[in-house]
Amino acid sequence: MQINISKSQAFWQGAKVVFTLQGLMLSGAMIGFAGFAVEVGLSRFEAVLMAGMIWALPSQLILIGSIFAGAALPATFLAVALSAIRLMPMTAALVPEIKNPKTPTWLLLILSHFVAITAWVYSMDKTRELPRDVRVSFFAGAGGCIWAFNTAVIGISYGIVSDLPLMAIGALFFLTPVYFLMTLWRSARDYSIYIAMVIGLILGPVFAQIWPEIDILLAGVVGGSLSTLIYVLIERNKGENP
Amino acid sequence: MTYFSSDAWYWPIIYIGIAGWIATDMWRWFGVIAGNRLKEGSLALLWVRATATSLVAAVIAKLILQPTGALSEFNIYLRIFAVAAGFAAFQMTGKRIVVGCGVALLVLLVGNWALNFQ
């Protein structure tokens, strides 16, 4: 069903993601990140800068790990880049969903900074119900607001959570993969996503044992190809034997 | 060339800018360029979406099985069991994320308390 809404209405509708359960869960993980930053000895400015510039929690943790391992800039660049490859197919899958023929590429390049799991899942899920000309506005609201809000959350919670016990930080970090798992599962529009998820969950740990440097990338490409193949074969079979 | 090799005030900004911002945003930019060429309903888009999903699923598995930092304080089997319990609760309540996350967290904390109970 298509509804008629203006671009600014779509923007604020997207912004609501900040106060959904997934949004608040992310804020919890960001408070955990602020606590972790205090723990390892980063300044408030550094913590905010990292989160704002990277905007992908696993990559932020890898950057910190590399910094304190005393890694040189090129080595850190490589480690962080390897951890962030998933952002490419995520962005590539989102762009055809939200753009319209008039959307300028420079706008998409700027907005792509806000591609991270929470806003991505939310937008992939919700923009389907919106007319095409307001979808970019919706994503700008969802991605931009959740970015701005949570970058601020890190800055504000930095001092306050300095005494957070290790177990509390651990519990907050635990919520991240748990809600990733459930939001991704719920947002699936057809069963090809279920196949891709199950295969990815299995292949990830398998490749982590065999080839840990590029395990995520391998799991993604092999898992994605395998699940596409399975999906196409099942659909073809359905077509031939209705 | 390490993070601590210069006292200049701008060095952390350059280091984080290159090894953090460019290292992550370059993938988002490649994604925009690739996504601009994908047609809705095409096989290529189906593959890209499946690959993105498998990648995220592998990240989820890694965050649970090989976490960096504080989460590694919890027993690995307890972490797996807590996720499984949370996911089961999520499925049984008509995919309610709040229930799934709540159950997973509760199992993790209670389980950890029980494991450390002397």
Chai-1 contact restraints between the chains, C-beta under 6 A:
chainA,res_idxA,chainB,res_idxB,connection_type,confidence,min_distance_angstrom,max_distance_angstrom,comment,restraint_id
A,L21,B,I97,contact,1.0,0.0,6.0,A-B,restraint_1
A,L21,B,V98,contact,1.0,0.0,6.0,A-B,restraint_2
A,F36,B,G69,contact,1.0,0.0,6.0,A-B,restraint_3
A,E46,B,P12,contact,1.0,0.0,6.0,A-B,restraint_4
A,L49,B,I16,contact,1.0,0.0,6.0,A-B,restraint_5
A,M50,B,I16,contact,1.0,0.0,6.0,A-B,restraint_6
A,M50,B,G20,contact,1.0,0.0,6.0,A-B,restraint_7
A,M53,B,I16,contact,1.0,0.0,6.0,A-B,restraint_8
A,M53,B,G20,contact,1.0,0.0,6.0,A-B,restraint_9
A,M53,B,W21,contact,1.0,0.0,6.0,A-B,restraint_10
A,I54,B,G20,contact,1.0,0.0,6.0,A-B,restraint_11
A,I54,B,T24,contact,1.0,0.0,6.0,A-B,restraint_12
A,A56,B,T24,contact,1.0,0.0,6.0,A-B,restraint_13
A,P58,B,V59,contact,1.0,0.0,6.0,A-B,restraint_14
A,S59,B,T24,contact,1.0,0.0,6.0,A-B,restraint_15
A,L61,B,T68,contact,1.0,0.0,6.0,A-B,restraint_16
A,L63,B,G20,contact,1.0,0.0,6.0,A-B,restraint_17
A,G65,B,T68,contact,1.0,0.0,6.0,A-B,restraint_18
A,I67,B,Y3,contact,1.0,0.0,6.0,A-B,restraint_19
A,G70,B,T2,contact,1.0,0.0,6.0,A-B,restraint_20
A,A72,B,M1,contact,1.0,0.0,6.0,A-B,restraint_21
A,A72,B,T2,contact,1.0,0.0,6.0,A-B,restraint_22
A,L73,B,M1,contact,1.0,0.0,6.0,A-B,restraint_23
A,L73,B,A19,contact,1.0,0.0,6.0,A-B,restraint_24
A,T76,B,A19,contact,1.0,0.0,6.0,A-B,restraint_25
A,F77,B,A19,contact,1.0,0.0,6.0,A-B,restraint_26
A,F77,B,A23,contact,1.0,0.0,6.0,A-B,restraint_27
A,V80,B,A19,contact,1.0,0.0,6.0,A-B,restraint_28
A,V80,B,A23,contact,1.0,0.0,6.0,A-B,restraint_29
A,A81,B,A23,contact,1.0,0.0,6.0,A-B,restraint_30
A,A84,B,T24,contact,1.0,0.0,6.0,A-B,restraint_31
A,A84,B,W27,contact,1.0,0.0,6.0,A-B,restraint_32
A,I85,B,W27,contact,1.0,0.0,6.0,A-B,restraint_33
A,R86,B,L55,contact,1.0,0.0,6.0,A-B,restraint_34
A,R86,B,V56,contact,1.0,0.0,6.0,A-B,restraint_35
A,L87,B,W27,contact,1.0,0.0,6.0,A-B,restraint_36
A,L87,B,R28,contact,1.0,0.0,6.0,A-B,restraint_37
A,M88,B,W27,contact,1.0,0.0,6.0,A-B,restraint_38
A,M88,B,F30,contact,1.0,0.0,6.0,A-B,restraint_39
A,M88,B,G31,contact,1.0,0.0,6.0,A-B,restraint_40
A,P89,B,V48,contact,1.0,0.0,6.0,A-B,restraint_41
A,P89,B,T51,contact,1.0,0.0,6.0,A-B,restraint_42
A,P89,B,A52,contact,1.0,0.0,6.0,A-B,restraint_43
A,M90,B,A52,contact,1.0,0.0,6.0,A-B,restraint_44
A,T91,B,R28,contact,1.0,0.0,6.0,A-B,restraint_45
A,T91,B,G31,contact,1.0,0.0,6.0,A-B,restraint_46
A,T91,B,V32,contact,1.0,0.0,6.0,A-B,restraint_47
A,T91,B,G35,contact,1.0,0.0,6.0,A-B,restraint_48
A,A92,B,G31,contact,1.0,0.0,6.0,A-B,restraint_49
A,A92,B,A34,contact,1.0,0.0,6.0,A-B,restraint_50
A,A92,B,G35,contact,1.0,0.0,6.0,A-B,restraint_51
A,A92,B,V48,contact,1.0,0.0,6.0,A-B,restraint_52
A,A93,B,V48,contact,1.0,0.0,6.0,A-B,restraint_53
A,A93,B,R49,contact,1.0,0.0,6.0,A-B,restraint_54
A,A93,B,A52,contact,1.0,0.0,6.0,A-B,restraint_55
A,V95,B,V32,contact,1.0,0.0,6.0,A-B,restraint_56
A,V95,B,G35,contact,1.0,0.0,6.0,A-B,restraint_57
A,P96,B,G35,contact,1.0,0.0,6.0,A-B,restraint_58
A,P96,B,L38,contact,1.0,0.0,6.0,A-B,restraint_59
A,P96,B,E40,contact,1.0,0.0,6.0,A-B,restraint_60
A,P96,B,L45,contact,1.0,0.0,6.0,A-B,restraint_61
A,L108,B,V32,contact,1.0,0.0,6.0,A-B,restraint_62
A,L109,B,W29,contact,1.0,0.0,6.0,A-B,restraint_63
A,L109,B,V32,contact,1.0,0.0,6.0,A-B,restraint_64
A,S112,B,R28,contact,1.0,0.0,6.0,A-B,restraint_65
A,S112,B,V32,contact,1.0,0.0,6.0,A-B,restraint_66
A,H113,B,D25,contact,1.0,0.0,6.0,A-B,restraint_67
A,V115,B,R28,contact,1.0,0.0,6.0,A-B,restraint_68
A,L166,B,A70,contact,1.0,0.0,6.0,A-B,restraint_69
A,L166,B,E73,contact,1.0,0.0,6.0,A-B,restraint_70
A,I169,B,A70,contact,1.0,0.0,6.0,A-B,restraint_71
A,G170,B,A70,contact,1.0,0.0,6.0,A-B,restraint_72
A,G170,B,L71,contact,1.0,0.0,6.0,A-B,restraint_73
A,G170,B,E73,contact,1.0,0.0,6.0,A-B,restraint_74
A,G170,B,F74,contact,1.0,0.0,6.0,A-B,restraint_75
A,F173,B,A70,contact,1.0,0.0,6.0,A-B,restraint_76
A,F173,B,L71,contact,1.0,0.0,6.0,A-B,restraint_77
A,F174,B,L71,contact,1.0,0.0,6.0,A-B,restraint_78
A,F174,B,L108,contact,1.0,0.0,6.0,A-B,restraint_79
A,L175,B,C101,contact,1.0,0.0,6.0,A-B,restraint_80
A,P177,B,I60,contact,1.0,0.0,6.0,A-B,restraint_81
A,P177,B,L63,contact,1.0,0.0,6.0,A-B,restraint_82
A,P177,B,I64,contact,1.0,0.0,6.0,A-B,restraint_83
A,V178,B,V83,contact,1.0,0.0,6.0,A-B,restraint_84
A,V178,B,G86,contact,1.0,0.0,6.0,A-B,restraint_85
A,V178,B,C101,contact,1.0,0.0,6.0,A-B,restraint_86
A,V178,B,A104,contact,1.0,0.0,6.0,A-B,restraint_87
A,Y179,B,C101,contact,1.0,0.0,6.0,A-B,restraint_88
A,F180,B,I60,contact,1.0,0.0,6.0,A-B,restraint_89
A,L181,B,I60,contact,1.0,0.0,6.0,A-B,restraint_90
A,M182,B,F90,contact,1.0,0.0,6.0,A-B,restraint_91
A,M182,B,I97,contact,1.0,0.0,6.0,A-B,restraint_92
A,M182,B,G100,contact,1.0,0.0,6.0,A-B,restraint_93
A,R186,B,K95,contact,1.0,0.0,6.0,A-B,restraint_94
A,S192,B,A50,contact,1.0,0.0,6.0,A-B,restraint_95
A,I193,B,T53,contact,1.0,0.0,6.0,A-B,restraint_96
A,A196,B,A50,contact,1.0,0.0,6.0,A-B,restraint_97
A,A196,B,T53,contact,1.0,0.0,6.0,A-B,restraint_98
A,A196,B,S54,contact,1.0,0.0,6.0,A-B,restraint_99
A,M197,B,T53,contact,1.0,0.0,6.0,A-B,restraint_100
A,M197,B,A57,contact,1.0,0.0,6.0,A-B,restraint_101
A,I199,B,S54,contact,1.0,0.0,6.0,A-B,restraint_102
A,G200,B,S54,contact,1.0,0.0,6.0,A-B,restraint_103
A,G200,B,A57,contact,1.0,0.0,6.0,A-B,restraint_104
A,G200,B,A58,contact,1.0,0.0,6.0,A-B,restraint_105
A,L201,B,A57,contact,1.0,0.0,6.0,A-B,restraint_106
A,L201,B,A61,contact,1.0,0.0,6.0,A-B,restraint_107
A,G204,B,A58,contact,1.0,0.0,6.0,A-B,restraint_108
A,G204,B,A61,contact,1.0,0.0,6.0,A-B,restraint_109
A,G204,B,K62,contact,1.0,0.0,6.0,A-B,restraint_110
A,P205,B,A61,contact,1.0,0.0,6.0,A-B,restraint_111
A,P205,B,L65,contact,1.0,0.0,6.0,A-B,restraint_112
A,I216,B,A58,contact,1.0,0.0,6.0,A-B,restraint_113
A,I216,B,V59,contact,1.0,0.0,6.0,A-B,restraint_114
A,A219,B,S54,contact,1.0,0.0,6.0,A-B,restraint_115
A,A219,B,A58,contact,1.0,0.0,6.0,A-B,restraint_116
A,G220,B,T51,contact,1.0,0.0,6.0,A-B,restraint_117
A,G220,B,S54,contact,1.0,0.0,6.0,A-B,restraint_118
A,G220,B,L55,contact,1.0,0.0,6.0,A-B,restraint_119
A,G223,B,S54,contact,1.0,0.0,6.0,A-B,restraint_120
A,G224,B,W47,contact,1.0,0.0,6.0,A-B,restraint_121
A,G224,B,A50,contact,1.0,0.0,6.0,A-B,restraint_122
A,G224,B,T51,contact,1.0,0.0,6.0,A-B,restraint_123
A,G224,B,S54,contact,1.0,0.0,6.0,A-B,restraint_124
A,S227,B,A50,contact,1.0,0.0,6.0,A-B,restraint_125
A,T228,B,L46,contact,1.0,0.0,6.0,A-B,restraint_126
A,T228,B,W47,contact,1.0,0.0,6.0,A-B,restraint_127
A,T228,B,A50,contact,1.0,0.0,6.0,A-B,restraint_128
